[in-house]
Amino acid sequence: MASLNVGNLGEYLREQRRNAQLSLRQLADAAGVSNPYLSQIERGLRKPSAEVLQQVAKALRISAETLYVRAGILDEKERDELETRAVILADPSINERQKQVLLQIYESFRKENGFETSSYAEPHEEPHAEPYADVDPGAVGADDGGPRTADGRDAGPKQTPPPPSRTS
């Protein structure tokens, strides 16, 4: 069988498997693929599907996007964008609405800087909703210089002292 042009995917997988101290058989079992098939992937004889790469990545506890890039399924720029989105979506410290707002802001910055938006990764937006309509302007960088609470939230409008009184 002739070797396919899948970059250095097979070598990379072998290296990751060895770093994880897994045998070929252990990784095949964990990923739900056959031992011979995984061996052929490592030797560059088979080009796996994105689904198989995702299963292998999960078993190795590495980024599936990295494997997609090495297999030629995804380019480097797309991977970086997907990983940024994945980190935002996986953050347990912010709620779903905050995640969507953050993704919208991220997308607007990308557009502003001349990067095209990936159609597959558009953030969910409620129908007829104005983007950022429910976002406190103080939360996205507009600072009126007013007082802040201990956790950095806006504590109200800036208090300005009254003008000095003039006595005649």
Backbone hydrogen bonds, N-H to C=O, Kabsch-Sander energy under -0.5 kcal/mol:
donor,donor_aa,acceptor,acceptor_aa,energy
4,L,44,G,-2.6
6,V,4,L,-1.5
6,V,7,G,-0.5
9,L,6,V,-1.7
12,Y,8,N,-2.5
13,L,9,L,-3.0
14,R,10,G,-2.5
15,E,11,E,-2.4
16,Q,12,Y,-2.7
17,R,13,L,-2.8
18,R,14,R,-2.5
19,N,15,E,-2.4
20,A,16,Q,-1.8
21,Q,18,R,-1.3
22,L,17,R,-2.3
27,L,23,S,-2.4
28,A,24,L,-2.5
29,D,25,R,-2.4
30,A,26,Q,-2.5
31,A,27,L,-2.5
32,G,28,A,-1.1
33,V,28,A,-2.2
38,L,34,S,-2.4
39,S,35,N,-2.2
40,Q,36,P,-2.2
41,I,37,Y,-2.0
42,E,38,L,-2.4
43,R,39,S,-1.7
44,G,41,I,-1.5
45,L,40,Q,-2.9
46,R,40,Q,-1.0
53,L,49,S,-2.4
54,Q,50,A,-2.3
55,Q,51,E,-2.1
56,V,52,V,-2.5
57,A,53,L,-2.8
58,K,54,Q,-2.3
59,A,55,Q,-2.1
60,L,56,V,-2.2
61,R,57,A,-1.1
62,I,57,A,-2.4
67,L,63,S,-1.2
68,Y,64,A,-2.3
69,V,65,E,-2.3
70,R,66,T,-2.1
71,A,67,L,-1.9
72,G,68,Y,-0.5
72,G,69,V,-1.2
73,I,68,Y,-2.5
74,L,68,Y,-1.3
79,R,75,D,-2.1
80,D,76,E,-2.2
81,E,77,K,-2.1
82,L,78,E,-2.7
83,E,79,R,-2.8
84,T,80,D,-2.1
85,R,81,E,-2.3
86,A,82,L,-2.7
87,V,83,E,-2.2
88,I,84,T,-2.0
89,L,85,R,-2.8
90,A,86,A,-1.8
91,D,87,V,-0.8
91,D,88,I,-0.9
94,I,91,D,-0.9
99,K,95,N,-2.3
100,Q,96,E,-2.4
101,V,97,R,-2.4
102,L,98,Q,-2.6
103,L,99,K,-2.4
104,Q,100,Q,-2.2
105,I,101,V,-2.5
106,Y,102,L,-2.7
107,E,103,L,-2.5
108,S,104,Q,-2.3
109,F,105,I,-2.2
110,R,106,Y,-2.2
111,K,107,E,-2.4
112,E,108,S,-2.4
113,N,109,F,-1.9
114,G,111,K,-1.8
115,F,110,R,-3.0
119,S,117,T,-0.5
121,A,118,S,-1.3
122,E,119,S,-0.9
129,A,126,E,-1.7
133,A,130,E,-2.0
135,V,132,Y,-1.8
139,A,136,D,-2.4
140,V,136,D,-0.6
140,V,137,P,-1.0
141,G,138,G,-0.7
142,A,137,P,-1.8
143,D,141,G,-0.6
144,D,142,A,-0.6
149,T,153,R,-2.9
152,G,149,T,-2.0
155,A,147,P,-2.8
160,T,158,K,-0.6
167,T,165,S,-0.6
